[in-house]
């Protein structure tokens, strides 16, 4: 039996504010309290969404420009941006999603009321997501679930008194991610944020893969996920199944799945496992 790759997708999620607060290096600097100069200077170096759209490597990744066009671009790419006609959100492989919509997608991937969004923000971002050609009506409805929408005062109280982490957009608090357990270090708000961001990224990539391949979500029978995340409580560390959770949100109601881990080599291992299943 011959095995081949029939289709593929590539997506990017532009989340500079979330990354500057909770990415690995900034988070460690915040926790240590010893890198204030770095933290104070970080905002000056964050890439705007518009800049990200005009950045040649990003457009090449999502299929907005060809590899040949990319190779002909002068360097450094940060100073030699693409013209407006080449700076598109959607490419033939996938898309570059802005941060506010990505926060909405993270909320849609939350099953346990861990993500709270400020009401007006949730309503605004749900309308934006509704214009995305791959985002389904079912996902839109999950963004504006009443139990996940709260007043800003409630969100600030959850942050101040219960260990939730604030979510930012345009330097304003627009929501929070709550901890899953008061003593389980596997269920801190920071770990759960990483888990939900990984899940949301996987959902977006899978939705574009379904679109690019023309496959009906109901016809997909197995998903293999190969990120570097691990979900689970202290009794089953990294025992959670991202693949099936991602498939569920994407509407793949007949799909089972499993996770394959191998850090940077994870995708290769995942494709080998997929070929063995075929």
N, C-alpha and C positions, 0 to 999 in steps of 0.2 A: 504494500500500500504506500502511495506517495503522499507526503504531507507538505502543504504549502501555506503561506500567509495570504489570505484572500483580501484583507482590508486592514486598515490601521487608522489611528487618530492621534493627534498631538494637541494638547491644550495647556495653556498657562493661566494662572490666577494671580493677578497683580494685587498684592496685599502688603504694601510697604509699612503702613501704620501697625498692622498686626505683627508683622515681622520685626519691626523695630522695638516693640514692647516684649514680644514673647518668643522670638527666634532664639536659637541656642546661645549665641554669643551675647546678645543684649540681655537675655534673661539671666545668664550667669553673672554678668556685670552688675545688674540690678541687685541680685541676691548677695553678691560679695560686698557691695557698697564701696568698692575701691576703684571704680573706673568712671567717675563722674565726668571727667573731661571728655572721655569717649562718648558717653551717653548724651552729653550736652551738644556735642558736635554732630551726632548722627543724623538728626532731622535735615541738616543742610545737604546731605548726600543722598537723600531718598529720591528715587525716580518718580516723576509724575506719571499718571496714566497716559497722557498724551505723548510724553517722551518715550514711554515704553512701546507705544504703538509705532513710533517712528524709528525704533531701534532695530537695525537690520537683523541681528541674530534672532530676535523674537519673531519677526515676520517670517523668517526662513523656517523656524520651528513649526509654526502653525500652517505653513503652506501659502503664505501671502505673497512671497517672492520665490523664485527658483533658486536652486543651489548655484547655478551659473551666475545669476544676478548678484547673489551674495558674494561670490568669489571676486567679482569685479568691483565691489565696494571699496572705497578708500578707507584706511584706518587712521586714527582710532575710530571705532564705530560710534562711540559716545559723542564725538564731535562732528561726525559725518552722518547725519540723520537722513532717513528716507524722505522723499517728497510726499506731500499730502495724499496724492493719488495712490501711493503704495502703502500708506499707513491705514490698514483696515482692521477692524475687530475680528472679522471672520476670514479664515483662509481655507484652502481645500482640505486641510487635515483637521482643523478644529478652530479654536478661538482663544482670544486673550480677554478674560473676564475681569472687569473692574472690581475694586475691593468691596464697595457697598453691596453689589449683587452676590459676591462670594460669601459675605456674611449672611445674606438671606438664604443662600444655598446651604450653608452650614446649619442654619436654623431648621431648614427643611429636613436635614439628615438626622436631627435629634429626636430620639424616641422617648426620652425620659424627662422632658421639661428642664433640661440643663441649660439650654440657651434661651435667654430672655432678650427680646428686642423691644426698644421703645416703640410705642404704638404707631406713631406717625411715620417713623422710619420703616417699620415693617410693611406698612401699607404702600409707602413710596417704592420700596425696593421690589415688592411683589409685582407692581405695575411694570417696572423695568424688566424684570425677569420674564414677564409674559410676552415680551417682544423678542426674546431669544428663540430661534427656531427649533431648538432641541429640548427646551424646558417644557415639560408637560403640565397640563392643568392640575393634575394631582399634586405635583410638586409645588405649584403656586399656592394651592390651598393650604399646604403644610407650613408655608411661611407666615400665614396670617391666622394660625390657630390661636384662639383666645387665651389658652393657658400659657402660651409662649410670648404673649404681648403684655407689656406692663408699662406703668408710668415711670418717668425718669426717677422720681423720688423712691419708688420701690426698688429700682435697679441700684441706685446709689446706696440704699440701706443694705442690700444684699452684699454689695462690695465691702462696705464698711464693717458689717457685723458678722458675716457668714463666710468670708473667704472667697467670694466670687471674684473673677477677674473682669475688669471693664473692657468692652469692645469699643473701638474708636473709628470714626469716619470724619474726615476734615477737622481733626483735632477736637472733636466733640464726642462725649460718651453717648453711644447709641444702643447699648445693650450690655450684657454680661454673660459669662459662662460660669455656672455654679459648680461647686465640688460635688462629687457623687457620694462621698462618705467622710465623716469628720476625722477619722484616724487612718484610713486605708491610703497609703502613699501611691498606690496604683490608680486611685480615683480622685486625685487632686484636680483642681480646675485646670491647671496647666497641662497635665497629661491628657485630660479629656478634650481640651482644645486641640492638641496635636492629633488625637484620634479622629475627632469630628472634621478637622480640616483635611486630613488624609482621606476620610470617607467621601467628603464632598468633592474633592479633586477626582477621585475615582468615579463617582457618579457622572460628573461632567464628561470625562474621557469616554466612559461607556456609552453615554447618550450620543456622542458624536460618532463613535464607532458603529453604533446601530444605524445611524443616518448614512454614514459613508458606505456601509456594506449593503444597505437596503434590507437588512434582516428585521423581521418583526420581533419585538421584544419577547413575545410569547413563544417564539421558536427557539430561543436561546436556552440550551439545557445545562450548561456548565460554565462557571466563571472562575478564573484563577487570578488572584490578586497578589501583587509582588512588591508592595511598598516596604518601607523600613519601619512601619509602625507596629505596635503591639497593644491590643486591647484586652482588658480583663481585670478582675479584682485580685486581691492578694492570694486567693485560693486557686486561681487559674491564670497566672500571669501570662499575658500574650496568648491566651487560649481563645480569644474572641475571633469570630470569622468575619473579616472585612468583606470577602467576596460575596457571601450571601446577603449581607447587609446592603452592599452597594447594588446588587441585582434587584433587591426588593424595591428600593427607592426608584430605580430606573424602570420599573414596571415589568421586569423579567420574572413573571410569576411562576414559571415552570422550571426555573434554573436552580440548581444546587451549586456548590462551589467550595473552594478551599484556598487557603493562603500559602504562598511559598516565600520563604525568606532567604536572602543571600546578599543583603546590602546592595552594592552597586551591580552585582552579578545576578540579582533577583530576576530581572526580566529574561535572561538567558535560561535560568532554571525553570521559569514558568513556561517558556515556549517548549522546552524539552518535555516537561510534564504534559503539556497540551498535545504534543505530537504522540506521546505514548498513549494518551487516552483515545486519540483518533484511530 
